[in-house]
Amino acid sequence: MPEKEIIVGRGRKLRLRPIRMDDAESLVEMGLRSTPEDLRLRFFSPVRPAVGHLTALLTEFNRERHIAVAAYDPAAAEGENGILGVVRLVLSQDEPEGEFAIMVRSDQASHGLGHRLMEEMLGWARDRGLKRVGAEIMFENKRMLRLARTFGGVVQPQSQDFHTVQVAIDLDR
């Protein structure tokens, strides 16, 4: 996927680009600039941002089945050009569906970035012929649940887990 410009709230121009292996430190910085609660809601448990196992998982993956893109501000001052948000889509090997995840840095929330990342991810899914995308979301992550519902997401409780719900977005509609 080539780099792409997107526009978020109030006409702010950001860039999207694929996550690279050398993004580990930028992803840690994104985590350090996010609240512990936002990190817990994304990773389902308390997380301490540090280069290591977690950043390896976030930067080293099968690029045939896994799309991971970072949003950044090209107009940011030198040294401030960190990652503002990330969207991922993992394609199923067996079915025309995928699983997605989105995280927006806490200080960038409520400015339209999550919405634009969701739009981009749904476009990739449709371009690849997927019929459905889904995500496991903590039931208390109201912002993410609201975002998914905005795009037609249907929320189903998990029978074995009372802390998460499964959200499915049908792409045929």
Secondary structure as GFF3:
##gff-version 3
##sequence-region A 1 173
A	DSSP	beta_strand	4	8	.	.	.	ID=ss1
A	DSSP	three_ten_helix	9	11	.	.	.	ID=ss2
A	DSSP	beta_strand	12	18	.	.	.	ID=ss3
A	DSSP	three_ten_helix	21	23	.	.	.	ID=ss4
A	DSSP	alpha_helix	24	32	.	.	.	ID=ss5
A	DSSP	alpha_helix	36	43	.	.	.	ID=ss6
A	DSSP	alpha_helix	53	59	.	.	.	ID=ss7
A	DSSP	beta_strand	66	72	.	.	.	ID=ss8
A	DSSP	beta_strand	83	91	.	.	.	ID=ss9
A	DSSP	beta_strand	97	104	.	.	.	ID=ss10
A	DSSP	three_ten_helix	106	108	.	.	.	ID=ss11
A	DSSP	alpha_helix	113	127	.	.	.	ID=ss12
A	DSSP	beta_strand	132	138	.	.	.	ID=ss13
A	DSSP	alpha_helix	142	150	.	.	.	ID=ss14
A	DSSP	beta_strand	154	158	.	.	.	ID=ss15
A	DSSP	beta_strand	161	170	.	.	.	ID=ss16
###
